[in-house]
Amino acid sequence: MMNSIDISVIVIFTLLVVGCGLSFSSSGKNMKSYFSAGGALPWWMSGLSLFMSFFSAGTFVVWGSIAYSQGWVAVTIQWTMCIAGLVIGFFIAPKWQKTNVLTAAEFIKARLGRRVQKVYTSIFLAIATFSTGTFLYPVAKIVEVSTGLPITNTIIGLGVLILLYTAVGGLWAVIVTDILQFVVLTAAVLVVVPLSLNEIGGVANFIDKAPENFFALTSGEYSWGFIFAFALYNLFFIAGNWAYIQRYTCVATPQDAKNVGWLFGGLYLISPVIWMLAPMVYRALNPDLAGSDNEGAYLLMCKEVLPVGMLGLMLGGMIFATSSSINTALNITAGVITNDVFKQFYPNTNQKTLVRVGRLSTILLGLVTIVIALLVPYMGGVVEVVMTMAALTGGALFLPPIWLLFSKYQRGFSILTTSILTLAINGTFKFITPWLFDFSLNRAQEMLLGVLAPVAILTVFELIYRSQKQPAPLYQSYLKSQQQKEDVAQQQDAGQHEADNSKGNRVIGFGILVTGLILFCLALLAEKGAFVVGAMALIVITLGGFLLVKFNKQEKAEVKYEYQ
């Protein structure tokens, strides 16, 4: 069990993160500021938030479990996300930024019409709400392994806490807490790696004690076929998931959107190696974990090597980093309900009321998320649920909107047919053929079917429509509406953008500085690893202090210029 210092650190860090999130309670004055941070977010903030929102969906539980049981293949799987980020940066992210939409549903409405949007939105809301529940379960699992608290109580408590600051602060709360979590978690993980290798007697001893083929690029069901399919899935998912689209549309220029994708890809080149070393080392130290117990391998390694208090900071970082996927999903799903459902029924509603509807939607979605997370253990465990959701929905839901960015021929019929038919095909092979014919696909085949089926269907439609040489009926009106939105975007209040960005910068700097001070105090208390913790504390304090000084000077210069 954790000691009182670790628990105190968790409480302090929780108050810091929630306080930073709640400090943006006044920033959600209208839909654009609440759901897209005003549309002029600095690209590095959006890129780090995209990175945190994506990797935290069970990284330490799902991929940590695979790293413990099968080794380096967990890194190979995650490198596919690096490739996806780079491709998105070059080709897809700038296309999304140029749409000038608040949500992906708004783009679908403009491009394909309201009827198609309603069907697509219904499918998205059902699947997104379920997926968010699978994000909450790994957070609770981490807490259960570290503290011994019942997982049911943990799911409920964490769910309420996360939806609180997300509902109050909107996207700015999500972005700022994401960046703070990135710094904390990076610092903590960089402490764990050298201490883990020291625990086993160095790199050479680790390699010697590791199981045979532990460093192979592929392993078991995670074959090259699976890796290829998963790479395509990640490309579709990161480029077409409605929550991640928000990260490309909330920046000011197409170049900024490109930078968001490239930053994501660059971080995913380096980070998986650092993350997966701890559970791999733990396998060499303790090869006896079986079944779902290996889902806690990362935290068990941390408990083995971290000095007093650092486990609390690591756990706090993991909790809120993993919860990043939840608050991102809650924010965008609430945005869809408010902007693309409620607003359609009540088009004359004022901005203040719409923001209230957005906050209420966030709370209701959060409660549903808690219920679904409670059911995950009864669905075969989190690894099975995450992989099944990826195979079933990845290509079906996320590829068609991406295709629309590049094609003027696709119509509502083709897009809906592709999504519904692909979901039906995937569902048949996942649930019906095993039951009726005792025939099932392996993981690689399941993933390949999920991503290649929509590609094939959309290609057929594209060839048919191109042969007719007639663009989609709504395409010209979409181009006109896009131009109008671009004109409006150029008239947005740049002063308000600067004020919001300046506040975000200050809150980030303050949060990082406080985190560095916490690390410094823990270095003084440490009986082992004090040098490593102390060095990391000085780096984080320097970074936080630099950001505070830089952005305070920048704000004073802006105020001085404004009054000249």
C-alpha positions in Angstrom: 0.0 0.0 0.0 1.1 3.6 -0.5 2.4 5.7 2.3 1.1 9.0 3.6 3.7 11.0 1.6 2.6 9.4 -1.7 -1.1 10.0 -0.9 -0.3 13.7 0.0 1.5 14.2 -3.3 -1.5 12.8 -5.2 -3.9 15.1 -3.3 -1.6 18.2 -4.0 -1.2 17.3 -7.6 -4.9 16.7 -8.0 -5.7 20.1 -6.5 -3.1 21.7 -8.9 -4.6 20.1 -12.0 -8.2 20.7 -11.1 -7.4 24.3 -10.0 -5.7 25.0 -13.3 -8.7 23.6 -15.2 -11.2 25.6 -13.1 -9.3 28.8 -13.6 -10.8 28.9 -17.1 -14.4 29.0 -15.8 -14.8 32.5 -17.3 -13.3 31.8 -20.7 -16.3 30.0 -22.2 -18.2 33.1 -23.2 -19.4 31.6 -26.5 -19.5 28.4 -28.4 -16.2 29.1 -30.3 -14.3 29.9 -27.1 -15.8 27.0 -25.1 -15.4 24.3 -27.7 -12.4 25.4 -29.8 -10.5 27.9 -27.5 -11.3 30.8 -29.9 -9.8 29.1 -32.9 -6.4 30.6 -32.5 -4.6 28.2 -30.2 -0.8 28.0 -30.4 0.2 25.0 -32.5 2.5 23.5 -29.8 -0.3 23.6 -27.3 -2.6 21.8 -29.6 0.0 19.3 -30.6 0.9 18.4 -27.1 -2.8 18.1 -26.2 -3.3 15.8 -29.2 -0.4 13.7 -28.1 -1.7 13.4 -24.5 -5.3 12.8 -25.6 -4.2 9.9 -27.8 -1.5 8.1 -25.9 -3.2 8.3 -22.6 -6.1 6.0 -23.6 -4.7 3.0 -21.7 -1.1 3.3 -22.8 0.3 2.2 -19.4 -2.3 -0.5 -19.1 -3.0 -1.8 -22.6 0.4 -1.4 -24.2 2.2 -2.0 -20.9 0.4 -5.3 -20.6 1.6 -6.3 -24.1 5.2 -5.1 -23.3 5.2 -7.3 -20.2 3.9 -10.4 -21.9 5.4 -10.1 -25.4 8.2 -7.4 -25.3 9.3 -5.0 -27.9 6.3 -5.5 -30.2 4.5 -3.0 -27.9 6.9 -0.4 -29.2 6.5 -1.5 -32.8 2.7 -1.1 -32.5 3.1 2.4 -31.2 5.5 3.5 -33.9 2.7 3.2 -36.3 1.3 6.3 -34.6 4.5 8.2 -35.5 4.0 7.3 -39.2 0.3 8.4 -39.0 1.2 11.7 -37.4 3.7 12.6 -40.1 1.3 11.7 -42.9 -1.5 13.7 -41.3 0.9 16.7 -40.9 1.8 16.7 -44.5 -1.6 16.1 -46.1 -4.7 15.9 -43.9 -4.4 18.4 -40.9 -4.2 21.5 -43.1 -7.3 20.4 -45.0 -9.2 20.2 -41.8 -8.0 23.6 -40.7 -9.2 25.2 -43.9 -12.8 23.9 -43.3 -13.2 26.5 -40.5 -15.7 24.3 -38.7 -16.4 24.0 -35.0 -17.1 20.2 -35.2 -16.7 17.4 -37.8 -20.5 17.1 -37.8 -20.7 20.7 -39.0 -18.4 19.8 -41.9 -20.6 16.8 -42.8 -23.7 19.0 -42.7 -22.2 21.6 -45.0 -20.8 19.0 -47.4 -23.6 16.3 -47.4 -26.7 18.0 -45.9 -28.6 17.8 -42.6 -30.2 14.4 -43.1 -26.9 12.7 -43.5 -25.5 14.6 -40.6 -28.2 13.4 -38.3 -27.6 9.8 -39.1 -23.8 10.2 -38.8 -24.1 12.1 -35.6 -26.3 9.4 -34.0 -23.8 6.7 -34.9 -20.9 8.8 -33.6 -22.6 9.7 -30.3 -23.4 6.1 -29.6 -19.9 4.8 -30.3 -18.0 7.8 -28.8 -19.9 7.5 -25.5 -19.1 3.8 -25.3 -15.4 4.4 -26.2 -15.0 7.1 -23.5 -16.0 4.5 -20.9 -13.1 2.3 -22.1 -10.8 5.2 -21.4 -11.9 5.6 -17.8 -11.4 2.0 -16.9 -7.6 2.0 -17.3 -7.3 5.1 -15.1 -9.2 3.3 -12.3 -7.1 0.1 -12.9 -3.9 2.1 -12.3 -5.3 3.5 -9.0 -6.5 0.0 -7.9 -3.1 -1.5 -8.5 -1.3 1.3 -6.6 -3.6 1.9 -3.7 -5.8 -1.1 -3.3 -8.9 1.0 -3.5 -11.9 -0.9 -4.9 -12.1 -0.3 -8.7 -15.8 0.5 -8.6 -15.4 3.4 -6.1 -12.3 4.6 -8.1 -14.2 4.7 -11.4 -17.1 6.8 -9.8 -14.8 9.2 -8.0 -12.4 9.8 -10.9 -15.3 10.2 -13.4 -16.9 12.9 -11.3 -13.7 14.8 -10.8 -12.8 14.7 -14.5 -16.2 15.8 -15.7 -16.2 18.7 -13.2 -13.3 20.6 -14.6 -14.1 19.7 -18.2 -17.6 21.0 -17.9 -16.5 24.2 -16.2 -13.5 25.2 -18.3 -14.2 23.9 -21.8 -11.4 23.3 -24.3 -9.0 25.6 -22.6 -9.2 23.6 -19.4 -8.5 20.4 -21.4 -5.5 22.0 -23.2 -3.8 23.5 -20.2 -4.2 20.4 -18.0 -3.0 18.2 -20.9 0.2 20.2 -21.2 0.8 20.2 -17.4 0.3 16.4 -17.4 2.7 16.0 -20.3 5.5 17.7 -18.3 4.7 15.8 -15.1 4.5 12.4 -16.7 7.6 12.9 -18.9 9.6 13.9 -15.8 8.3 10.9 -13.8 8.9 8.4 -16.6 12.4 9.7 -17.2 13.1 9.0 -13.5 11.6 5.5 -13.7 13.8 4.3 -16.6 17.3 4.6 -15.1 16.1 3.3 -11.7 14.4 0.3 -13.4 17.6 -0.6 -15.3 19.6 -0.1 -12.1 17.3 -2.5 -10.3 18.0 -5.3 -12.7 21.8 -4.6 -12.8 22.1 -2.6 -16.0 21.2 -3.0 -19.7 23.4 -6.0 -20.3 21.8 -7.9 -17.4 18.3 -7.0 -18.6 19.0 -8.3 -22.1 20.4 -11.5 -20.6 17.4 -12.2 -18.3 14.8 -11.3 -20.9 12.7 -14.1 -22.5 13.7 -15.5 -25.9 12.6 -13.2 -28.8 11.6 -10.5 -26.3 13.1 -7.8 -28.6 11.6 -9.1 -31.8 9.6 -6.4 -33.8 6.6 -8.7 -34.1 5.2 -11.4 -31.8 2.3 -13.9 -31.7 -1.0 -12.4 -32.9 0.8 -9.0 -33.4 2.2 -10.0 -36.9 3.3 -7.8 -39.7 -0.2 -8.1 -41.1 -1.6 -6.7 -37.9 1.1 -3.9 -37.8 0.2 -2.8 -41.3 -3.5 -2.9 -40.6 -3.0 -1.0 -37.3 -0.9 1.6 -39.0 -3.8 2.3 -41.4 -6.3 2.3 -38.5 -4.2 4.9 -36.7 -4.0 7.0 -39.8 -7.8 7.0 -40.1 -8.4 7.3 -36.3 -6.0 10.2 -35.6 -7.0 12.0 -38.8 -10.7 11.4 -38.6 -11.7 11.0 -35.0 -14.0 14.0 -34.2 -12.1 14.7 -31.0 -8.7 14.9 -32.7 -10.1 16.9 -35.7 -10.7 19.6 -33.1 -7.0 19.9 -32.5 -6.4 20.7 -36.2 -9.3 23.2 -36.5 -8.6 25.2 -33.3 -5.3 26.6 -34.6 -5.0 29.8 -36.7 -3.4 28.6 -40.0 -2.9 25.5 -42.2 0.8 25.6 -41.4 0.0 25.5 -37.6 -2.2 22.5 -38.3 0.7 20.8 -40.1 2.9 21.5 -37.1 0.4 19.8 -34.8 0.6 16.6 -36.8 4.4 16.7 -37.1 4.8 17.3 -33.3 2.6 14.3 -32.6 4.6 12.1 -34.9 7.9 13.2 -33.5 6.9 12.5 -30.0 5.6 9.1 -30.9 9.0 8.2 -32.4 10.7 8.6 -29.0 8.2 8.1 -26.3 7.1 4.4 -26.8 10.7 3.3 -26.2 10.8 5.2 -22.9 7.3 4.1 -21.7 7.7 0.4 -22.5 11.1 -0.2 -20.9 9.6 -0.4 -17.3 7.1 -3.2 -17.9 9.7 -5.1 -20.0 12.2 -4.9 -17.2 9.5 -6.0 -14.7 9.0 -9.1 -16.8 12.7 -10.0 -16.4 12.4 -9.4 -12.7 9.1 -11.0 -12.1 7.8 -13.3 -14.8 4.9 -14.7 -12.8 2.1 -12.2 -13.6 -0.8 -14.0 -15.3 -4.1 -13.0 -16.9 -5.3 -9.5 -16.3 -2.7 -9.0 -13.6 -0.2 -8.0 -16.2 -2.3 -4.9 -16.9 -0.7 -3.5 -13.7 2.9 -4.3 -14.7 4.0 -0.7 -15.2 2.8 0.4 -11.8 4.3 -2.6 -10.1 7.7 -1.7 -11.6 7.2 1.9 -10.3 6.3 0.6 -6.8 9.5 -1.4 -6.9 12.0 1.4 -7.7 10.6 4.9 -7.1 11.7 6.8 -4.0 9.2 8.0 -1.4 6.6 10.4 -2.9 7.5 9.8 -6.5 5.0 7.0 -6.8 2.3 9.5 -5.8 3.5 11.9 -8.4 3.7 9.2 -11.1 0.2 8.0 -10.2 -1.2 11.5 -10.2 0.4 12.1 -13.6 -0.9 8.8 -14.9 -4.4 9.4 -13.6 -4.8 12.8 -15.3 -2.8 12.0 -18.4 -4.9 8.9 -19.0 -8.0 11.0 -18.2 -7.0 13.4 -21.0 -8.7 11.0 -23.5 -11.8 11.3 -21.4 -12.0 15.0 -21.1 -11.2 15.4 -24.8 -14.0 13.0 -25.8 -16.4 14.6 -23.4 -15.7 18.1 -24.7 -16.1 17.3 -28.4 -19.1 15.0 -27.9 -20.8 17.7 -25.8 -19.9 20.1 -28.7 -21.6 17.9 -31.2 -24.8 17.6 -29.0 -24.9 21.4 -28.5 -23.8 22.7 -31.9 -25.2 20.0 -34.2 -28.2 18.7 -32.3 -29.6 21.2 -29.9 -28.8 24.2 -32.0 -30.6 22.7 -35.0 -33.9 22.5 -33.0 -33.4 25.9 -31.4 -31.5 28.0 -33.9 -32.1 31.3 -32.2 -30.6 30.3 -28.8 -28.1 32.9 -27.5 -24.5 32.0 -26.9 -24.8 32.1 -23.1 -27.5 29.4 -23.1 -25.6 27.3 -25.7 -22.6 27.2 -23.3 -24.9 26.1 -20.5 -26.2 23.3 -22.7 -22.7 22.3 -23.5 -21.8 22.1 -19.8 -24.9 20.1 -19.0 -24.2 17.8 -21.9 -20.7 17.2 -20.6 -22.1 16.2 -17.2 -24.7 13.8 -18.6 -22.1 12.2 -20.9 -19.7 11.9 -18.0 -22.3 10.0 -16.0 -22.9 7.6 -18.9 -19.1 7.1 -19.2 -18.9 6.1 -15.6 -21.6 3.4 -16.1 -19.8 2.0 -19.2 -16.4 1.9 -17.4 -18.0 -0.2 -14.6 -19.0 -2.8 -17.3 -15.6 -3.2 -19.0 -14.5 -6.2 -16.8 -17.6 -8.1 -18.0 -16.6 -7.5 -21.6 -13.4 -9.6 -21.6 -11.0 -7.0 -20.2 -9.7 -3.6 -21.4 -7.2 -5.0 -24.0 -9.9 -7.0 -25.7 -12.4 -4.1 -25.6 -9.9 -1.6 -27.0 -8.8 -3.9 -29.9 -12.3 -4.9 -30.7 -13.5 -1.2 -30.9 -10.5 -0.4 -33.1 -11.3 -3.2 -35.6 -15.0 -2.6 -35.6 -15.3 1.2 -35.9 -11.9 2.6 -37.0 -12.2 2.5 -40.7 -16.0 2.6 -40.8 -16.4 5.9 -38.9 -13.2 7.8 -39.5 -12.2 7.2 -43.1 -15.3 8.6 -44.9 -15.0 12.2 -43.5 -11.3 12.2 -44.4 -12.1 11.0 -48.0 -14.6 13.9 -48.3 -11.7 16.4 -47.8 -10.1 15.2 -51.0 -13.1 14.3 -53.2 -15.8 16.5 -54.7 -17.7 13.5 -56.0 -18.7 11.5 -52.8 -22.3 12.0 -51.7 -24.4 11.3 -48.6 -25.5 7.9 -50.0 -22.0 6.7 -50.6 -20.6 7.9 -47.2 -23.5 6.5 -45.2 -23.5 3.2 -47.1 -19.7 2.8 -46.5 -20.0 3.4 -42.8 -23.1 1.2 -42.2 -22.0 -1.6 -44.5 -18.5 -1.7 -43.0 -19.9 -1.8 -39.4 -22.3 -4.6 -40.5 -19.5 -6.6 -42.1 -17.2 -6.2 -39.1 -19.9 -7.0 -36.7 -20.9 -10.2 -38.6 -17.4 -11.6 -38.5 -16.9 -10.6 -34.9 -20.1 -11.8 -33.3 -22.3 -13.9 -35.8 -19.9 -16.2 -37.7 -18.2 -17.5 -34.5 -21.6 -18.3 -33.1 -23.3 -19.8 -36.2 -20.4 -21.4 -38.0 -17.6 -21.6 -35.4 -15.5 -19.4 -37.6 -13.6 -16.4 -36.4 -10.9 -14.1 -37.6 -7.6 -13.7 -35.8 -6.6 -10.2 -34.6 -4.6 -9.3 -37.7 -7.4 -10.4 -40.1 -10.0 -8.6 -38.0 -8.0 -5.4 -38.2 -7.3 -5.7 -41.9 -10.9 -6.3 -42.7 -11.9 -3.2 -40.6 -9.6 -0.9 -42.5 -9.6 -2.3 -46.0 -13.4 -2.8 -46.4 -14.2 1.0 -46.3 -11.2 1.7 -48.6 -12.6 -0.7 -51.2 -16.2 0.5 -50.9 -15.3 4.2 -51.2 -13.0 3.4 -54.1 -15.9 1.8 -56.0 -18.1 4.7 -55.4 -15.4 7.2 -56.4 -14.8 5.5 -59.7 -18.6 5.3 -60.4 -19.1 9.0 -59.6 -16.0 10.2 -61.5 -17.2 8.3 -64.6 -20.4 10.4 -64.5 -18.2 13.6 -64.3 -20.7 15.2 -61.9 -19.6 16.7 -58.6 -21.8 16.0 -55.6 -25.0 18.2 -55.6 -24.0 20.2 -52.5 -20.4 20.6 -53.3 -20.6 24.1 -54.8 -22.7 25.4 -51.9 -20.2 23.9 -49.5 -17.4 25.9 -51.2 -19.4 29.1 -50.8 -20.1 28.5 -47.1 -16.5 27.7 -46.6 -15.4 31.0 -48.1 -17.9 32.9 -45.9 -16.6 31.2 -42.8 -13.1 32.1 -43.8 -14.1 35.7 -44.1 -15.7 35.6 -40.7 -12.7 33.9 -39.1 -10.4 36.7 -40.4 -12.7 39.3 -38.6 -12.5 37.5 -35.2 -11.2 39.6 -32.3 -7.5 39.1 -32.3 -7.3 40.8 -28.9 -9.4 38.2 -27.3 -7.3 35.4 -28.8 -4.2 37.0 -27.4 -5.8 37.5 -24.0 -6.9 33.8 -23.9 -3.5 32.6 -25.1 -1.6 34.8 -22.6 -3.7 33.4 -19.7 -3.1 29.9 -20.9 0.6 30.4 -21.1 0.7 31.8 -17.5 -1.3 29.0 -16.1 0.9 26.4 -17.8 4.1 28.2 -16.5 2.7 28.3 -13.0 1.7 24.7 -13.0 5.1 23.5 -14.3 6.9 25.6 -11.7 4.8 24.2 -8.8 5.4 20.6 -10.2 9.2 21.3 -10.1 9.0 22.5 -6.5 7.1 19.3 -5.6 9.9 17.2 -7.3 12.6 19.2 -5.4 10.9 18.5 -2.1 10.7 14.8 -3.0 14.4 14.8 -3.9 15.2 16.0 -0.4 13.1 13.2 1.2 14.4 10.4 -1.1 16.4 7.6 0.4 17.3 6.2 -3.1 17.4 7.9 -6.5 17.7 11.3 -4.9 20.2 12.6 -7.6 18.0 11.6 -10.5 14.9 13.1 -8.9 16.8 16.3 -8.0 18.2 16.7 -11.5 14.7 16.4 -13.0 13.4 18.9 -10.4 15.9 21.5 -11.5 15.0 21.0 -15.1 11.3 21.4 -14.5 11.7 24.4 -12.2 13.9 26.1 -14.8 11.3 25.4 -17.5 8.4 26.7 -15.4 10.3 29.8 -14.3 11.4 30.6 -17.9 7.8 30.3 -19.2 6.4 32.5 -16.4 9.0 35.2 -17.0 8.7 35.1 -20.8 4.9 35.2 -20.9 4.7 37.9 -18.2 7.0 40.1 -20.2 5.0 39.3 -23.4 1.7 40.3 -21.6 3.2 43.6 -20.3 4.4 44.4 -23.8 0.9 43.7 -25.2 -0.7 45.9 -22.6 1.7 48.7 -23.2 1.2 48.5 -27.0 -2.6 48.5 -26.5 -2.6 51.8 -24.5 -0.2 53.6 -26.8 
